[in-house]
Amino acid sequence: MRIVENCLIPFKGYLAINLFGVVFTRNKEKFLLNQKKLRHEYTHTLQYKELWYVGFLPVYFWYWLRCLIKYRNLNKAYNMNPLEQEAYDNEGIEEYNKHREKFAWRAYVKILKD
């Protein structure tokens, strides 16, 4: 996973964004010190790989849009996205990405059906 420090991406207020397996950050030093966030972004990198890179963003935005319609709240739409839920729920587990099953994020889709 490559980390790129720059002054444009991500938008202000966000620490990092993973685009096609490359993590962009505005403050590389602070980001590198936080292993929990690195694990979160690496989970997204694995999701990109299993969705053949080009499939990640359409799937991500599809679930974000479904959540936005259901909850009518931008923050909740982000947090309830199954791809984000997997990454957040497991970012504190050091060995998670080594033993992660493919398409593990699908277990979080059922939450949307409630």
C-alpha positions in Angstrom: 0.0 0.0 0.0 1.5 3.3 -1.1 1.0 6.5 0.9 1.1 9.9 -0.9 1.4 13.1 1.0 -0.1 16.1 -0.9 -2.0 19.4 -0.3 -5.3 18.6 -2.2 -6.5 15.1 -1.3 -8.4 14.3 0.9 -10.8 17.1 1.5 -10.1 19.1 4.7 -11.5 17.4 7.7 -10.5 13.9 6.5 -7.2 12.3 7.5 -6.8 10.0 4.4 -8.6 8.5 1.4 -7.8 5.3 -0.4 -8.1 5.5 -4.2 -7.3 2.4 -6.1 -5.0 1.1 -3.4 -3.1 4.3 -2.9 -3.6 6.2 0.3 -3.6 10.0 0.0 -3.1 12.1 3.1 -2.4 15.8 3.9 -0.4 15.0 7.0 1.8 11.9 6.4 3.7 12.1 9.7 0.5 12.0 11.8 -1.1 9.3 9.6 2.0 7.0 9.7 2.0 7.1 13.5 -1.6 5.7 13.6 -1.4 2.0 12.8 -5.1 1.6 13.4 -5.9 4.0 10.5 -3.4 2.2 8.3 -5.2 -1.1 9.0 -8.5 0.6 8.1 -7.1 1.8 4.8 -5.4 -1.6 4.1 -8.8 -3.2 4.5 -10.1 -0.9 1.7 -7.1 -1.9 -0.4 -8.1 -5.5 0.0 -11.7 -4.6 -0.9 -10.4 -2.8 -4.0 -8.4 -5.9 -5.0 -11.3 -8.3 -4.7 -13.6 -6.0 -6.7 -10.9 -5.8 -9.4 -10.2 -2.1 -8.5 -12.7 -0.7 -11.0 -15.6 -2.2 -9.1 -14.9 -0.7 -5.7 -16.1 2.8 -6.3 -19.4 1.8 -8.0 -20.1 -0.6 -5.2 -19.0 1.9 -2.5 -21.2 4.7 -4.0 -24.2 2.3 -4.5 -24.3 1.5 -0.8 -23.6 5.1 0.2 -26.5 6.2 -1.9 -28.8 3.5 -0.5 -27.8 4.5 3.0 -28.3 8.2 2.2 -31.9 7.5 1.0 -32.6 5.3 4.0 -31.1 7.5 6.7 -31.2 11.0 5.0 -28.0 11.9 6.8 -24.5 12.2 5.1 -22.6 11.1 8.2 -24.9 8.1 8.8 -24.7 7.2 5.1 -20.9 7.1 5.3 -20.9 5.1 8.6 -23.5 2.6 7.5 -21.8 1.8 4.2 -20.9 -2.0 4.5 -17.4 -1.3 3.1 -16.7 1.3 5.8 -18.3 -0.8 8.5 -16.0 -3.7 7.9 -12.9 -1.4 7.9 -14.0 0.4 11.1 -15.1 -2.7 13.0 -11.8 -4.5 12.4 -9.2 -1.7 12.4 -8.3 -2.4 16.0 -7.5 -6.1 15.3 -3.8 -6.3 14.4 -3.9 -9.6 12.5 -7.4 -9.0 10.9 -6.2 -8.3 7.3 -3.9 -11.4 7.4 -6.8 -13.7 8.1 -9.6 -11.8 6.5 -12.0 -13.8 4.2 -12.6 -12.4 0.8 -15.8 -10.3 0.5 -16.0 -10.1 4.3 -17.8 -6.8 3.9 -20.9 -8.6 2.5 -21.7 -9.7 6.1 -22.5 -6.0 6.8 -25.0 -5.7 3.9 -27.7 -7.4 6.0 -27.8 -4.4 8.2 -29.3 -2.4 5.4 -32.2 -4.8 5.1 -33.5 -3.9 8.6 
